[in-house]
Every structure is written in C-alpha cells, then in structure tokens.
Amino acid sequence: MRDYRKLDVYHSLDQLALEVFAAARSLAPEDRPVIGDQMQKAVSNALSAVVRGCSTRNYTSFIPYLEEAHGATEELGQWLRVAQRMKMLDLPESDFLLQRQRGCSQEVLRLLKRMLFRAEEAGELSPDIDADAWGQETAVGGIATLPAPARKVSRPRVPGSK
C-alpha cells in the first residue's frame, strides 16, 4: 500500500534501533543475554511492525501493526528503565534513549490516530469501534498513551425479552 521509507516514524524507529543495539553492546557481558536481548527484540519488533503494516491493502489493515509497534516501543521503555534503575546503562545514555523512545512512541500514536480517522472517512472502520476514543490521551507513568479503542456495546438479547 505504501512505501515505509517515506514514513517519518520508520526513520525515527530505525535510528532508535541503531542506538539501542549500540547500547546493548555496551552492557556488561552477563547483562547482554537478558536485558540487552529484550531491548533489541522490542525495538526490532516496533520497526518490523511498521514495515509489515505498510504492505497492507488499506488503512484498517494497517491499524493492528501500528498497535503492535506502539506496544513494542512501550516495552522498550520498560526495559530501558530497568537497565537505568539497575545502573546497567549510565544515566545520560539511558535518559537519552528514554527520550528517543518516548518520541518514537508518540510518533507511532500520531500515525495510528491518522490511520483510524482515514479509515473512518473511507468507511473502512468497523461500526463497533469509536475512533474518537483514540484521541483521548491519558498520562501513565509520565508517558502519554492512548486507551484501547472504545467499543460500542449492545446489550445481549435474552430469549423471551424485547
């Protein structure tokens, strides 16, 4: 559907991946198999999700990949905070990586909101998803995140009732 190399979020995640892989190499040898691998896996999953999502045929199909990319960037943030608290990464490096991670997470969310609204405009969005709910940001641990899409719930019919 689209060329992933034209997306700003791809370039941001690509740069973040390079920085995370370099940071993982700087970890002590005993920390690399655990923390380093998890950080690398999370950033790789985020980048891969954006690339795979670009091969989809419409806006609605792209949305789950962006949700996956957002989850992976948030997971990366958690592993970076663990490495920071355990003093596996020096403070300036971990602060820099956390700042970049939060920026990438926000970029993914902005693209996700754009895809939701474009899908809604194109009539591709399922009627049980409230796209407006994705625009309501909440603060969780100092990081702005979006809630799961609100679903319009209809009460199940009970046999014999109206």
Stockholm file with secondary structure:
# STOCKHOLM 1.0

chainA/1-162         MRDYRKLDVYHSLDQLALEVFAAARSLAPEDRPVIGDQMQKAVSNALSAVVRGCSTRNYTSFIPYLEEAHGATEELGQWLRVAQRMKMLDLPESDFLLQRQRGCSQEVLRLLKRMLFRAEEAGELSPDIDADAWGQETAVGGIATLPAPARKVSRPRVPGSK
#=GR chainA/1-162 SS CCCGGGCHHHHHHHHHHHHHHHHHHHSCTTTIIIIIHHHHHHHHHHHHHHHHHTTSSSHHHHHHHHHHHHHHHHHHHHHHHHHHHTTSSCHHHHHHHHHHHHHHHHHHHHHHHHHHHHHHHTTCSCTTEEGGGGGCCEEETTEEECCCCEECCCCCCCTTCC
#=GC SS_cons         CCCGGGCHHHHHHHHHHHHHHHHHHHSCTTTIIIIIHHHHHHHHHHHHHHHHHTTSSSHHHHHHHHHHHHHHHHHHHHHHHHHHHTTSSCHHHHHHHHHHHHHHHHHHHHHHHHHHHHHHHTTCSCTTEEGGGGGCCEEETTEEECCCCEECCCCCCCTTCC
//
